[in-house]
Amino acid sequence: MKFNPHNKRLLMLSAIETYYTSIGVHPDDSRKADQVKARNAIGVALLHWADTQQEVAEVLGRDRSTIAHMMINHSDNLEYWKGYKDMYETATMIVNNRLSATSKADKLAALTNKIYMLEKEAALLRNELNSIPKPTKR
């Protein structure tokens, strides 16, 4: 199920804000280790919900190649970069909670709409069947 792109962007931005608040880091554009670590963790967490790397790049205000670099180094970062794994787990939990709840709500709305359309179609078919003259007995 696809998200409305505008809603998805808003949800991603909201998840980013919640994430930075929860880890106690004020995001900036610096290359300080704590900033880069936090940005990489949320970037990779968002990639699991994004359709493209460009989508994540836009919400983080980064170039697409930077997002690709985050993904390429993710495994090594998990293993060797002290504190990254905890940040990534926090980011993943926040992003998944924010986006999966909406995904489920969107899916429920789509299914409800589908049921409504099928019920209308069934009613039309019943009316057609009821309007067919019944054969008479001899």
Buried (B, 14 or more C-beta within 10 A) or exposed (E): EEBEEEEBBBBBEBBBEBBBEEBEBEBEEEEEEEBBBBBBBBBBBBBEBBEEBEBBBBBBEBEBEBBBBBBEBBEEBBEEBEBBBEBBEBBBEBBBEBBEEBBEEBEEEEEEEEEEEEEEEEEEEEEEEEEEEEEEEE
